[in-house]
Amino acid sequence: MLIRRVLVFFLMFSSLSFSSTGHAVYTSVQGRAGDVGLGLLIGVPAAISGKYWLQSDRFIDGALSWNSLDSGWFYVHSTYLWNRRDVLLIDDVKLDIYYGVGGAFYQNFDGDTHLGVRTPVGASYRWKNPSIEAFAELDLTVHLTPGLGIAPGLGVGARYFF
């Protein structure tokens, strides 16, 4: 298990490049105030995802998910995020990094309700034409009700910008 973790860390670190190698480097399209994107988030749970740019370095995102099978549940989160452009260079692609804080609400149809504080960190890349963004994020949600608890999360997704 330890060998596997070290190997994964080595592969991730060795794929990072912090200097130009003399050939083209691809930079993500900068978000502008008023840009709106909708798409899908694949994670736990899978959700419809939205993003609204407040200004070039800040945005709000949100996700909505539900399940009507078995006992059923409903989930929603919204997060205020700061964006740092071109922070991470992987091969020839510069990725934006974002981080923030927000709220999460989860309720199953049996009556259990959870409210929490969500703190994600992620990376994204947005193409110009078509205007599509791919992203991946890790988050930690601290549940405040019905009792104190911690729930880590991981998601990947894509959004189309109108």
N, CA, C and O of each residue as an XYZ file, in Angstrom:
648
protein
N       0.827     -1.190      0.000
C       0.000      0.000      0.000
C       0.872      1.256      0.000
O       0.605      2.196     -0.749
N       1.905      1.274      0.830
C       2.804      2.423      0.881
C       3.543      2.591     -0.444
O       3.736      3.716     -0.907
N       3.953      1.492     -1.051
C       4.649      1.556     -2.336
C       3.736      2.157     -3.395
O       4.181      2.960     -4.215
N       2.474      1.777     -3.383
C       1.507      2.315     -4.339
C       1.338      3.812     -4.170
O       1.283      4.537     -5.163
N       1.253      4.298     -2.930
C       1.110      5.734     -2.672
C       2.339      6.501     -3.141
O       2.222      7.571     -3.738
N       3.507      5.950     -2.870
C       4.749      6.598     -3.304
C       4.806      6.645     -4.831
O       5.218      7.656     -5.399
N       4.401      5.571     -5.497
C       4.398      5.533     -6.952
C       3.435      6.563     -7.526
O       3.779      7.273     -8.472
N       2.240      6.653     -6.968
C       1.266      7.647     -7.431
C       1.821      9.056     -7.231
O       1.717      9.890     -8.130
N       2.405      9.333     -6.071
C       2.995     10.650     -5.821
C       4.103     10.934     -6.828
O       4.165     12.033     -7.379
N       4.980      9.961     -7.080
C       6.073     10.154     -8.022
C       5.545     10.453     -9.421
O       6.040     11.363    -10.086
N       4.550      9.700     -9.872
C       3.994      9.931    -11.204
C       3.359     11.308    -11.313
O       3.514     11.985    -12.329
N       2.640     11.730    -10.269
C       2.026     13.060    -10.280
C       3.110     14.131    -10.306
O       3.017     15.075    -11.090
N       4.128     14.006     -9.473
C       5.181     15.011     -9.389
C       6.000     15.060    -10.677
O       6.358     16.141    -11.143
N       6.297     13.899    -11.252
C       7.129     13.877    -12.451
C       6.403     14.437    -13.661
O       7.052     14.832    -14.629
N       5.070     14.485    -13.637
C       4.334     15.039    -14.780
C       4.212     16.552    -14.689
O       3.758     17.185    -15.642
N       4.607     17.151    -13.568
C       4.530     18.596    -13.416
C       5.774     19.237    -14.004
O       6.889     18.746    -13.828
N       5.565     20.337    -14.703
C       6.693     21.067    -15.268
C       6.486     22.533    -14.937
O       5.433     23.099    -15.233
N       7.479     23.145    -14.328
C       7.336     24.529    -13.915
C       8.116     25.492    -14.795
O       8.234     26.668    -14.452
N       8.655     25.030    -15.924
C       9.342     25.921    -16.848
C       8.989     25.541    -18.273
O       8.647     24.394    -18.560
N       9.076     26.518    -19.158
C       8.745     26.292    -20.557
C       9.841     25.466    -21.218
O      11.023     25.630    -20.913
N       9.444     24.582    -22.119
C      10.402     23.748    -22.831
C      10.637     24.254    -24.240
O      11.222     23.536    -25.051
N      10.199     25.472    -24.564
C      10.445     26.045    -25.861
C       9.379     25.752    -26.895
O       9.532     26.152    -28.050
N       8.299     25.067    -26.528
C       7.214     24.841    -27.470
C       5.914     25.398    -26.903
O       5.884     25.901    -25.780
N       4.843     25.307    -27.684
C       3.577     25.954    -27.332
C       3.057     25.497    -25.978
O       3.094     24.312    -25.646
N       2.573     26.457    -25.208
C       1.932     26.184    -23.928
C       0.488     26.665    -24.053
O       0.248     27.793    -24.485
N      -0.466     25.830    -23.683
C      -1.881     26.141    -23.821
C      -2.412     26.717    -22.522
O      -2.262     26.117    -21.457
N      -3.040     27.893    -22.616
C      -3.548     28.605    -21.456
C      -5.069     28.587    -21.475
O      -5.688     28.754    -22.526
N      -5.660     28.384    -20.317
C      -7.106     28.379    -20.156
C      -7.694     29.753    -20.462
O      -7.059     30.774    -20.198
N      -8.902     29.782    -21.017
C      -9.613     31.034    -21.281
C      -9.997     31.669    -19.952
O     -10.482     30.984    -19.051
N      -9.784     32.966    -19.829
C     -10.106     33.690    -18.597
C     -11.612     33.899    -18.487
O     -12.261     34.305    -19.451
N     -12.170     33.617    -17.298
C     -13.573     33.894    -17.049
C     -13.805     35.396    -16.904
O     -12.937     36.120    -16.418
N     -14.979     35.857    -17.329
C     -15.334     37.270    -17.218
C     -16.612     37.398    -16.398
O     -17.426     36.476    -16.354
N     -16.777     38.534    -15.756
C     -17.988     38.788    -14.963
C     -19.218     38.543    -15.826
O     -19.321     39.053    -16.942
N     -20.139     37.765    -15.300
C     -21.379     37.473    -16.009
C     -21.372     36.168    -16.788
O     -22.435     35.715    -17.213
N     -20.211     35.543    -16.994
C     -20.170     34.252    -17.691
C     -20.925     33.206    -16.870
O     -20.775     33.135    -15.650
N     -21.739     32.394    -17.554
C     -22.532     31.358    -16.898
C     -22.261     30.025    -17.579
O     -22.317     29.923    -18.805
N     -21.964     28.997    -16.774
C     -21.747     27.666    -17.309
C     -22.622     26.645    -16.610
O     -22.859     26.747    -15.406
N     -23.107     25.657    -17.361
C     -23.901     24.550    -16.815
C     -23.332     23.238    -17.326
O     -22.874     23.139    -18.464
N     -23.372     22.227    -16.455
C     -22.847     20.935    -16.869
C     -23.105     19.857    -15.846
O     -24.057     19.928    -15.068
N     -22.243     18.855    -15.857
C     -22.386     17.707    -14.972
C     -21.165     17.547    -14.088
O     -20.035     17.796    -14.508
N     -21.412     17.129    -12.865
C     -20.377     16.795    -11.890
C     -20.508     15.301    -11.612
O     -21.575     14.829    -11.220
N     -19.431     14.568    -11.813
C     -19.427     13.135    -11.537
C     -18.645     12.940    -10.245
O     -17.454     13.244    -10.181
N     -19.301     12.445     -9.243
C     -18.686     12.240     -7.938
C     -19.724     11.640     -7.014
O     -20.631     10.934     -7.456
N     -19.589     11.919     -5.749
C     -20.586     11.463     -4.785
C     -21.188     12.697     -4.148
O     -20.555     13.306     -3.285
N     -22.386     13.085     -4.542
C     -23.201     12.451     -5.581
C     -22.914     13.027     -6.958
O     -22.270     14.070     -7.072
N     -23.387     12.357     -8.005
C     -23.387     12.934     -9.340
C     -24.432     14.043     -9.333
O     -25.481     13.901     -8.704
N     -24.155     15.156    -10.034
C     -25.045     16.314     -9.907
C     -25.027     17.170    -11.167
O     -24.145     17.043    -12.016
N     -26.005     18.027    -11.265
C     -26.017     19.110    -12.237
C     -25.197     20.227    -11.607
O     -25.397     20.571    -10.442
N     -24.272     20.793    -12.381
C     -23.345     21.780    -11.843
C     -23.474     23.103    -12.585
O     -23.686     23.129    -13.798
N     -23.346     24.195    -11.849
C     -23.384     25.520    -12.452
C     -22.268     26.395    -11.930
O     -21.752     26.181    -10.833
N     -21.897     27.395    -12.735
C     -20.828     28.316    -12.347
C     -21.187     29.705    -12.870
O     -21.603     29.861    -14.018
N     -21.019     30.708    -12.009
C     -21.284     32.088    -12.392
C     -20.091     32.943    -11.987
O     -19.747     33.011    -10.807
N     -19.458     33.595    -12.959
C     -18.292     34.435    -12.692
C     -18.743     35.788    -12.171
O     -19.545     36.468    -12.812
N     -18.233     36.184    -11.008
C     -18.513     37.501    -10.426
C     -17.540     38.545    -10.975
O     -17.934     39.673    -11.273
N     -16.276     38.164    -11.107
C     -15.223     38.977    -11.722
C     -14.134     38.018    -12.172
O     -14.291     36.807    -12.017
N     -13.033     38.519    -12.726
C     -12.048     37.637    -13.356
C     -11.346     36.675    -12.397
O     -10.757     35.692    -12.845
N     -11.396     36.936    -11.092
C     -10.724     36.035    -10.147
C     -11.652     35.460     -9.084
O     -11.182     34.872     -8.111
N     -12.977     35.622     -9.255
C     -13.932     35.093     -8.269
C     -15.197     34.590     -8.965
O     -15.667     35.170     -9.944
N     -15.722     33.508     -8.433
C     -16.966     32.964     -8.988
C     -17.738     32.209     -7.912
O     -17.226     31.917     -6.831
N     -18.969     31.911     -8.244
C     -19.836     31.094     -7.385
C     -20.163     29.842     -8.176
O     -20.482     29.915     -9.362
N     -20.083     28.688     -7.515
C     -20.543     27.478     -8.183
C     -21.593     26.814     -7.324
O     -21.759     27.144     -6.150
N     -22.290     25.886     -7.914
C     -23.326     25.169     -7.191
C     -23.584     23.831     -7.843
O     -23.231     23.612     -9.002
N     -24.204     22.935     -7.089
C     -24.566     21.624     -7.613
C     -25.897     21.203     -7.004
O     -26.214     21.532     -5.861
N     -26.661     20.473     -7.795
C     -27.979     20.003     -7.392
C     -28.106     18.542     -7.794
O     -27.829     18.171     -8.935
N     -28.532     17.708     -6.831
C     -28.664     16.283     -7.101
C     -29.827     15.714     -6.302
O     -30.165     16.221     -5.233
N     -30.428     14.668     -6.822
C     -31.511     14.004     -6.114
C     -31.599     12.551     -6.561
O     -31.078     12.169     -7.608
N     -32.275     11.752     -5.735
C     -32.490     10.345     -6.016
C     -33.862      9.987     -5.476
O     -34.122     10.164     -4.285
N     -34.738      9.491     -6.323
C     -36.084      9.131     -5.870
C     -36.223      7.635     -5.618
O     -37.317      7.166     -5.304
N     -35.139      6.876     -5.749
C     -35.172      5.433     -5.487
C     -35.031      5.156     -3.999
O     -34.583      6.020     -3.245
N     -35.405      3.972     -3.576
C     -35.318      3.554     -2.173
C     -35.950      4.614     -1.274
O     -37.111      4.976     -1.466
N     -35.196      5.111     -0.299
C     -35.750      6.127      0.595
C     -35.617      7.515     -0.017
O     -36.300      8.441      0.419
N     -34.753      7.681     -1.017
C     -34.601      8.941     -1.734
C     -33.840      9.987     -0.942
O     -33.758      9.909      0.283
N     -33.277     10.976     -1.647
C     -32.560     12.065     -1.008
C     -32.465     13.253     -1.954
O     -32.728     13.145     -3.151
N     -32.083     14.381     -1.385
C     -31.902     15.634     -2.109
C     -30.619     16.283     -1.605
O     -30.370     16.299     -0.399
N     -29.783     16.829     -2.527
C     -28.515     17.456     -2.149
C     -28.329     18.738     -2.950
O     -28.630     18.785     -4.143
N     -27.832     19.775     -2.286
C     -27.488     21.026     -2.963
C     -26.295     21.653     -2.237
O     -26.197     21.592     -1.012
N     -25.390     22.259     -3.018
C     -24.322     23.053     -2.403
C     -24.073     24.292     -3.251
O     -24.345     24.319     -4.451
N     -23.551     25.307     -2.593
C     -23.133     26.524     -3.273
C     -21.858     27.007     -2.588
O     -21.741     26.965     -1.364
N     -20.898     27.470     -3.406
C     -19.587     27.817     -2.874
C     -19.083     29.103     -3.503
O     -19.227     29.310     -4.708
N     -18.492     29.966     -2.689
C     -17.816     31.177     -3.160
C     -16.349     30.803     -3.347
O     -15.710     30.302     -2.422
N     -15.812     31.048     -4.557
C     -14.463     30.576     -4.872
C     -13.559     31.672     -5.424
O     -14.005     32.593     -6.109
N     -12.276     31.541     -5.104
C     -11.228     32.409     -5.653
C     -10.488     31.608     -6.703
O     -10.195     30.430     -6.499
N     -10.183     32.242     -7.830
C      -9.513     31.586     -8.944
C      -8.111     32.160     -9.134
O      -7.936     33.378     -9.150
N      -7.127     31.299     -9.277
C      -5.758     31.717     -9.569
C      -5.379     31.154    -10.928
O      -5.349     29.939    -11.119
N      -5.088     32.044    -11.872
C      -4.845     31.649    -13.267
C      -3.462     31.045    -13.475
O      -2.473     31.479    -12.884
N      -3.425     30.039    -14.327
C      -2.187     29.459    -14.847
C      -1.183     29.068    -13.759
O       0.020     29.275    -13.917
N      -1.672     28.512    -12.674
C      -0.802     28.164    -11.549
C      -0.086     26.836    -11.783
O       1.077     26.683    -11.412
N      -0.766     25.893    -12.385
C      -0.249     24.537    -12.518
C       0.024     24.233    -13.987
O      -0.870     24.370    -14.823
N       1.232     23.830    -14.306
C       1.605     23.480    -15.681
C       1.830     21.978    -15.751
O       2.760     21.453    -15.139
N       0.975     21.289    -16.498
C       1.107     19.846    -16.707
C       1.330     19.642    -18.192
O       0.487     20.006    -19.012
N       2.456     19.065    -18.532
C       2.902     18.962    -19.919
C       2.902     20.367    -20.516
O       3.688     21.212    -20.085
N       2.041     20.636    -21.496
C       2.003     21.957    -22.133
C       0.706     22.699    -21.845
O       0.329     23.595    -22.600
N       0.022     22.344    -20.772
C      -1.279     22.937    -20.463
C      -1.216     23.635    -19.105
O      -0.851     23.028    -18.098
N      -1.579     24.926    -19.093
C      -1.640     25.679    -17.839
C      -3.055     25.573    -17.278
O      -4.031     25.898    -17.954
N      -3.148     25.113    -16.034
C      -4.440     24.952    -15.377
C      -4.651     26.061    -14.350
O      -3.712     26.521    -13.699
N      -5.910     26.474    -14.225
C      -6.285     27.393    -13.158
C      -6.539     26.581    -11.896
O      -7.012     25.446    -11.967
N      -6.228     27.157    -10.747
C      -6.491     26.547     -9.445
C      -7.544     27.405     -8.752
O      -7.503     28.633     -8.832
N      -8.489     26.753     -8.069
C      -9.495     27.500     -7.321
C      -9.685     26.881     -5.937
O      -9.403     25.703     -5.715
N     -10.173     27.715     -5.013
C     -10.433     27.274     -3.641
C     -11.491     28.200     -3.061
O     -11.655     29.329     -3.524
N     -12.209     27.725     -2.052
C     -13.249     28.562     -1.482
C     -13.954     27.932     -0.305
O     -13.501     26.945      0.275
N     -15.085     28.538      0.031
C     -15.894     28.082      1.160
C     -17.364     28.325      0.830
O     -17.717     29.300      0.166
N     -18.208     27.420      1.306
C     -19.639     27.553      1.045
C     -20.440     26.640      1.938
O     -19.952     26.153      2.958
N     -21.669     26.415      1.544
C     -22.571     25.591      2.342
C     -23.079     24.394      1.566
O     -23.126     24.406      0.336
N     -23.463     23.348      2.308
C     -24.031     22.138      1.717
C     -25.264     21.733      2.522
O     -25.300     21.868      3.745
N     -26.280     21.232      1.802
C     -27.523     20.780      2.417
C     -27.850     19.411      1.833
O     -27.843     19.227      0.616
N     -28.137     18.455      2.712
C     -28.494     17.102      2.298
C     -29.688     16.657      3.133
O     -29.705     16.831      4.352
N     -30.691     16.079      2.462
C     -31.841     15.550      3.198
C     -32.320     14.277      2.521
O     -32.556     14.250      1.313
N     -32.459     13.221      3.317
C     -33.085     12.035      2.745
C     -34.568     12.086      3.063
O     -34.995     12.816      3.958
N     -35.340     11.319      2.338
C     -36.796     11.410      2.480
C     -37.316     10.712      3.727
O     -38.522     10.702      3.976
N     -36.409     10.124      4.520
C     -36.779      9.579      5.827
C     -36.746     10.673      6.887
O     -37.144     10.438      8.027
N     -36.272     11.874      6.523
C     -36.285     12.993      7.457
C     -34.935     13.436      7.990
O     -34.856     14.451      8.681
N     -33.860     12.696      7.685
C     -32.534     13.114      8.142
C     -32.079     14.324      7.336
O     -32.084     14.302      6.105
N     -31.683     15.388      8.049
C     -31.218     16.607      7.404
C     -29.812     16.930      7.879
O     -29.527     16.893      9.076
N     -28.938     17.247      6.937
C     -27.559     17.596      7.252
C     -27.252     18.965      6.655
O     -27.513     19.207      5.477
N     -26.699     19.854      7.467
C     -26.185     21.138      7.013
C     -24.692     21.151      7.283
O     -24.235     20.661      8.316
N     -23.926     21.719      6.341
C     -22.489     21.711      6.548
C     -21.783     22.853      5.857
O     -22.359     23.569      5.038
N     -20.515     23.003      6.209
C     -19.622     23.981      5.589
C     -18.718     23.208      4.647
O     -18.067     22.240      5.042
N     -18.685     23.648      3.393
C     -17.932     22.955      2.342
C     -16.706     23.775      1.951
O     -16.805     24.984      1.741
N     -15.540     23.111      1.852
C     -14.293     23.794      1.489
C     -13.599     23.018      0.368
O     -12.862     22.070      0.641
N     -13.826     23.410     -0.892
C     -13.198     22.713     -2.013
C     -11.889     23.361     -2.469
O     -11.627     24.535     -2.208
N     -11.085     22.562     -3.152
C      -9.919     23.040     -3.895
C      -9.900     22.230     -5.186
O     -10.121     21.019     -5.170
N      -9.633     22.909     -6.311
C      -9.696     22.198     -7.581
C      -8.854     22.843     -8.661
O      -8.225     23.881     -8.458
N      -8.862     22.195     -9.815
C      -8.153     22.683    -10.992
C      -9.117     22.641    -12.170
O      -9.974     21.761    -12.255
N      -8.965     23.614    -13.089
C      -9.863     23.663    -14.244
C      -9.127     24.155    -15.484
O      -8.083     24.803    -15.407
N      -9.716     23.821    -16.634
C      -9.231     24.314    -17.915
C     -10.445     24.614    -18.778
O     -11.364     23.799    -18.870
N     -10.451     25.795    -19.417
C     -11.579     26.202    -20.264
C     -11.078     26.484    -21.676
O     -10.151     27.267    -21.884
N     -11.716     25.827    -22.633
C     -11.398     26.040    -24.042
C     -12.193     27.230    -24.559
O     -13.224     27.594    -23.994
N     -11.701     27.837    -25.646
C     -12.366     29.011    -26.218
C     -13.521     28.613    -27.127
O     -14.619     29.159    -27.013
N     -13.279     27.662    -28.031
C     -14.314     27.319    -28.997
C     -14.297     25.815    -29.242
O     -13.359     25.325    -29.870
N     -15.280     25.068    -28.780
C     -16.450     25.525    -28.037
C     -16.074     25.893    -26.602
O     -15.064     25.429    -26.072
N     -16.890     26.720    -25.997
C     -16.609     27.233    -24.654
C     -16.987     26.187    -23.601
O     -18.058     26.241    -22.996
N     -16.077     25.240    -23.408
C     -16.295     24.134    -22.467
C     -15.174     24.154    -21.433
O     -14.013     24.400    -21.759
N     -15.540     23.893    -20.189
C     -14.578     23.827    -19.092
C     -14.577     22.424    -18.507
O     -15.637     21.847    -18.265
N     -13.390     21.878    -18.279
C     -13.234     20.619    -17.557
C     -12.635     20.948    -16.192
O     -11.797     21.844    -16.085
N     -13.056     20.234    -15.149
C     -12.548     20.515    -13.810
C     -12.496     19.249    -12.972
O     -13.179     18.263    -13.246
N     -11.661     19.310    -11.942
C     -11.569     18.245    -10.950
C     -11.372     18.920     -9.600
O     -10.639     19.904     -9.496
N     -12.026     18.394     -8.562
C     -11.889     19.023     -7.246
C     -11.981     18.017     -6.118
O     -12.612     16.966     -6.224
N     -11.316     18.392     -5.026
C     -11.417     17.694     -3.748
C     -12.147     18.638     -2.804
O     -11.969     19.854     -2.879
N     -12.954     18.095     -1.931
C     -13.587     18.964     -0.946
C     -13.708     18.252      0.392
O     -13.677     17.025      0.486
N     -13.846     19.060      1.400
C     -14.082     18.566      2.749
C     -15.305     19.308      3.273
O     -15.318     20.537      3.330
N     -16.323     18.559      3.652
C     -17.533     19.155      4.215
C     -17.597     18.796      5.695
O     -17.528     17.625      6.069
N     -17.729     19.814      6.521
C     -17.909     19.621      7.960
C     -19.403     19.730      8.238
O     -19.979     20.814      8.153
N     -20.023     18.614      8.568
C     -21.460     18.597      8.878
C     -21.676     19.162     10.278
O     -21.018     18.756     11.236
N     -22.608     20.104     10.377
C     -22.911     20.752     11.652
C     -24.177     20.194     12.291
O     -24.327     20.243     13.512
N     -25.091     19.661     11.475
C     -26.318     19.051     11.975
C     -26.525     17.727     11.267
O     -26.092     17.617     10.120
N     -27.134     16.735     11.834
C     -27.684     16.676     13.181
C     -26.601     16.508     14.239
O     -26.863     16.711     15.425
N     -25.397     16.143     13.831
C     -24.253     16.047     14.742
C     -23.013     16.428     13.960
O     -23.038     16.504     12.731
N     -21.951     16.661     14.665
C     -20.706     17.051     14.019
C     -20.107     15.861     13.278
O     -20.025     14.759     13.820
N     -19.685     16.093     12.021
C     -19.086     15.031     11.227
C     -18.297     15.619     10.072
O     -18.467     16.788      9.725
N     -17.441     14.813      9.484
C     -16.617     15.244      8.360
C     -16.842     14.290      7.199
O     -16.858     13.071      7.372
N     -17.019     14.873      5.992
C     -17.212     14.064      4.798
C     -16.316     14.581      3.675
O     -16.527     15.686      3.175
N     -15.311     13.786      3.273
C     -14.487     14.197      2.136
C     -15.217     13.904      0.824
O     -16.091     13.040      0.770
N     -14.852     14.625     -0.219
C     -15.473     14.406     -1.517
C     -14.475     14.595     -2.649
O     -13.448     15.255     -2.493
N     -14.796     14.007     -3.778
C     -13.978     14.100     -4.974
C     -14.924     14.137     -6.161
O     -15.883     13.367     -6.217
N     -14.662     15.026     -7.110
C     -15.511     15.094     -8.280
C     -14.760     15.579     -9.503
O     -13.779     16.316     -9.397
N     -15.233     15.158    -10.664
C     -14.743     15.649    -11.944
C     -15.963     16.028    -12.762
O     -17.041     15.462    -12.583
N     -15.789     16.979    -13.652
C     -16.938     17.377    -14.436
C     -16.583     18.274    -15.592
O     -15.417     18.568    -15.856
N     -17.644     18.708    -16.284
C     -17.503     19.616    -17.414
C     -18.714     20.534    -17.459
O     -19.823     20.155    -17.083
N     -18.468     21.766    -17.935
C     -19.547     22.750    -18.085
C     -19.437     23.414    -19.445
O     -18.343     23.619    -19.971
N     -20.598     23.747    -20.007
C     -20.659     24.537    -21.247
C     -21.027     25.958    -20.870
O     -21.968     26.178    -20.106
N     -20.285     26.931    -21.406
C     -20.546     28.342    -21.097
C     -21.343     28.995    -22.211
O     -21.030     28.845    -23.392
N     -22.396     29.734    -21.807
C     -23.305     30.401    -22.750
C     -22.837     31.801    -23.038
O     -23.474     32.518    -23.809
